[in-house]
Amino acid sequence: MEPFTEYGSFDAVGLAQLVEQGEVHPLELVEAASSRMDEVNPAVNAVIWDRLDDARSEAEAGDQTGPFAGVPILIKDLVVDRGMPVTFGSVFFRNYVGDTTSEFIDRIRRAGFIDLGRTNTPEFGLLPTTEPALHGPTRNPWDLTRSAGGSSGGAAAAVAAGIVPLAQGSDGGGSIRIPASATGIFGLKPSRGRNPRRPGSSIDYLSVEHALTRTVRDSAAFLDAVHGPVPGDRYWAPPPSAPFAEAVDRDPDRLKIAFSTKDFRGDRVHPECEAAVLETAKLLEHLGHDVVEAEPDVDGTVLADAFIELWAALAATGFGLVLDGATDLKPSLGHVRRYAGDRRTMRLISRFDQRDSGKPAFEPFTFALAERSGSRSQVDLLEAEAALQAIAHQTGTFMVDHDLFLTPVLGSPPVPLGRIDQSLPWDEFVEMIFRYVAFTPLGNFAGLPAMSVPLHWTSDGLPVGSHFLARLGAEETLFSLAGQLERAQPWADRRPPLGI
């Protein structure tokens, strides 16, 4: 079979059309993706394991159906899939194999995608950089000394480097939008309840699943293929009035768009990130939209403190689930699940596991979060939940008078690898995180859809995304504007040094 040399010139929708028209066979696409993986993955470390032999067999059979029949995809290493290895980026789970499959993954398969393997993620998806001790750092294709973001950093790097046209990701505080900004691709976080959560990949209500893409139409068509809740889901998003893909080709009506270049504590961002917002605001005005400088009345310190409380509780819950399922530990630990946040228990887990792996079972930030939760009470958690709900109301009220809210995605361009250093003192480390990731968590707290659009590059050639927040259920507005911006200032053909 002749190699399909034009693979990197097409997005996922375009590849699916070629397959449907009989101009290319799915096996050709898998082989092209495999060749590209061999070429660039040693440098970027986006894919941590592959299932190429199985993918070839599936492609050769050619029995895929659905809108993306025969198109390759990669899945993030936080997704449990029956019979597939999943490590959650954690040394402790290095040999874990999934025992169930989520509805979201089933829908990806029904859409016709061919799964090529798993992408790198920080431990439990907790950090905005992808540098897990287990798999090593994912490097940014635009500059191999820089972070590709997190937690869907491997997914973003794989798309930016041309291994696949799109990759599955998830977003619990910015984990799709952060790496999309860092790698110069498009990243949308859907509304809470837009996509199914059965079985729940986590107990929180912050995380949503979607994809990272090079083109806007891929993101919209993907959402058309997978959206919709299942009975029993805790939240349901309002159904769209038409297919999301139709919105991409339609210029939006005149929109009222608020913007801000300062974070919610009043701190200024890096000049390049400020420039990205100001340039985007001018472009929006040129396109006929009303642009005003305004922001919701959100206390950034309250937001950060409440977020860390919730994040700590989630980390401690993860330890509890580990203890509940780790039968090899039970003879040594006894019934200690209720002490998931206890320092002695966690150190015992780590020592027990390190005898086999040679590495600590869990990373410093994961430990620190779980320990923090162990020192807090149920009242602290409920107060944090109440604070986040108040912030959601403040944001929702602001969005009544504004169609969209434009901000930077991040506080700076992509940071050097190693900059987000878990050995730093707690206060210094947390301050670093919240200065870097000040804007994206708001969409998760409020359940609102949001996107990172790649419209700016620094003088050093690093991508900087522009962040848009919309009203609940208003993905159509985001896709419509993103399509307009993509036509006005195209980015899909702008490739990193490792691109094709």
Buried (B, 14 or more C-beta within 10 A) or exposed (E): EEEBEEBBEBBBBBBBBBBEEEEBBBBBBBBBBBBBBEBBBEBBBBBBBBBBEBBBEBBEEEEBEBBBBBBBBBBBBBBBBEEBBBBBBBBBBBEBEBEEBBBBBBBBBBBBBBBBBBBBBBBBBBBBBBBBBBBEBBBBBBBBEBBBBBBBBBBBBBBBBBBBBBBBBBBBBBBBBBBBBBBBBBBBBBBBBBBBBBEBBBEBBBBBBBBBBBBBBBBBBBBBBBBBBEEEBEEBBEEBEEEBBBBBBEBBEEBEBBBBBBBBBEEEBBEBBBBBBBBBBEBBEEBEBEBEEBBBEBBBEBBBBBBBBBBBBBBBBBBBBBBEEBEEBBEEBEEBBEBBBBEEBBBBBBEBBBEEBEBBBBBBBBBBBBBBBBEBEEEBBEBBBEBBEBBBEBBBEBBEEBBBBBBBBBBBBBBEBEBBEBEBEBEEBBEBBBBBBBBBBBBBBBBBBBBBBBBBBBEEEBBBBBBBBBBBBBBBBBBBBBBBBBEEBEBBEEBBEBBB
